[in-house]
Amino acid sequence: MSGGLPLRRALALGIVQGPAELLPISSSAHIVLVPWLLGWDWDAIDPEVRKSFEVALHTGAAAALLVGQRRLIAEELRSFDAGRALLLVLSFAPAAAVGYGCERQIEQRLGGPRATAFGLLAGAALMVLADRRPQLRGRGEARPMDGLALGVAQAAALAPGVSRNGVTLAAARWRCFSRAQANLLSRTIALPIIVGATGLKGARLARRGTTPELRKTLAVGIGASFVSTLASQRLIGLVERDRALWPYSAYRAGLAGLVLAKLRRGH
């Protein structure tokens, strides 16, 4: 074991992170549930090691998104103005405040398989309901109240299983944005919160210090997450097409059902 986590398992979770990050199926849920479903002795690993590894996965994904979405980022920066700045701040502030103040409590109380399964189901229901709304709004029509709605959605996504991508898509569709614009908004507001969370957790990790074995594990996780996220960029195009969100909701419900069934058998 390297830092409590075998390198082959670090590699496997890094590969899972990429597509799970880009689709509205909750990457956090998969990082919790894949080891649990496969019977890994996940709980025996030191909680700080697990949390450090999650930081590594998000670091790799954030770096890949910065590279893969560089044209979109450049385009958004060229048209950046006071209105877009306010929209971005309102979409960022609620999640930043909740994450900074309540991260530990959320991890301790909502980090298990059962709570994650319920998060998957809640996010799936929200996506299906919101996707029934009319597609009336397009690019350039986002207003401060839309930013606030997206910010509240990102704060709710701190609960494992809810999915930042999924719940912000639901929020934008509830505000009657088209599916294509909802996806654009979801991706536009994603990077600041991902980079911010990575920076916060990375700073905490730096204060705690790391062992050479743990650094090797983190490097494998970062590299695998970066490569898998970059290689999965075409999945964004699949989601962006004018397609209903119900297939992702069905997948989430199926995964949650599998988890709850296993929990029931365990009792």
BELPENOR-V279184 format. One record per pair of residues at least 12 apart in sequence whose C-alpha atoms are under 8 Angstrom apart, sorted by the first residue. I is the first residue (numbers start at 1). J is the second residue. Records with the same first field share a line. If there is no record, write none. Layout:
# BELPENOR-V279184
I->J / J
This chain:
# BELPENOR-V279184
2->213 / 214 / 216 / 217
3->49 / 211 / 213 / 214 / 215 / 217
4->45 / 46 / 49 / 214
5->45 / 217
6->217
7->217 / 220
10->217 / 218 / 220 / 221
11->220 / 221 / 224
12->224
13->31 / 221 / 225
14->57 / 220 / 221 / 222 / 223 / 224 / 225 / 226 / 228
15->224 / 225 / 227 / 228 / 229
16->30 / 31 / 225 / 228
17->30 / 31 / 57 / 61 / 225 / 228 / 229
18->61 / 225 / 226 / 227 / 228 / 229 / 230 / 231 / 232
19->228 / 229 / 232 / 235
21->61 / 165 / 229
22->165 / 229 / 232 / 233 / 235 / 236
23->165 / 166 / 235 / 236 / 239 / 248
24->163 / 164 / 165 / 166 / 167 / 248
25->120 / 161 / 163 / 165 / 166 / 248 / 249 / 251 / 252
26->120 / 160 / 161 / 162 / 163 / 164 / 165 / 166
27->161 / 163
28->160 / 161 / 163
29->116 / 117 / 120 / 160 / 161 / 163
31->54
32->111 / 112 / 113 / 116
33->113 / 259
36->113
37->259
49->214
52->201 / 202 / 205 / 218
53->217 / 218 / 221
55->198 / 201 / 202
56->218 / 219 / 221 / 222
57->221 / 222 / 225 / 226
58->194 / 198 / 222 / 225
59->195 / 198 / 222 / 226
60->221 / 222 / 223 / 224 / 225 / 226 / 227 / 229
61->222 / 225 / 226 / 229 / 230
62->191 / 194 / 195 / 226
63->226
64->226 / 227 / 229 / 230
65->191 / 229 / 230
66->191
67->230
68->230 / 233
73->188
83->143 / 144
86->144 / 147
87->142 / 143 / 144 / 146 / 147 / 148
88->147 / 189
89->147
90->144 / 147 / 148 / 150 / 151
91->147 / 148 / 149 / 150 / 151 / 152 / 154 / 189
92->151 / 154 / 189 / 192 / 193
93->151
94->148 / 151 / 152 / 154 / 155
95->151 / 152 / 154 / 155 / 156 / 158 / 193
96->155 / 193 / 196 / 197
98->155
99->155 / 158
103->158
106->158 / 159
107->159
110->159 / 160
111->159 / 160
113->259
114->259 / 260 / 263
115->160 / 161
116->159 / 160 / 161 / 162 / 256
117->161 / 255 / 256 / 257 / 259 / 260
118->161 / 256
119->159 / 160 / 161 / 162
120->161 / 162 / 163 / 252 / 253 / 256
121->162 / 249 / 252 / 253 / 256
122->162
123->161 / 162 / 163 / 166 / 167 / 249
124->166 / 246 / 248 / 249 / 250 / 252 / 253
125->249
126->167 / 170
127->166 / 167 / 169 / 170 / 245 / 246 / 249
128->245 / 246 / 249
130->170 / 171 / 173 / 174
131->170 / 173 / 174 / 244 / 245
133->173 / 174 / 176
134->176 / 177 / 178
135->173 / 176 / 177 / 178 / 179
136->176 / 177 / 178
137->176 / 177 / 178 / 181
138->177 / 178 / 181
139->181
146->172 / 175
149->171 / 172
150->168 / 171 / 172
153->167 / 168 / 171
154->167 / 168
164->190
165->186 / 187 / 190
168->182 / 186
169->182 / 183 / 185 / 186
172->185 / 186
179->240 / 241 / 242 / 243
180->240 / 241 / 242
183->239 / 240
184->240
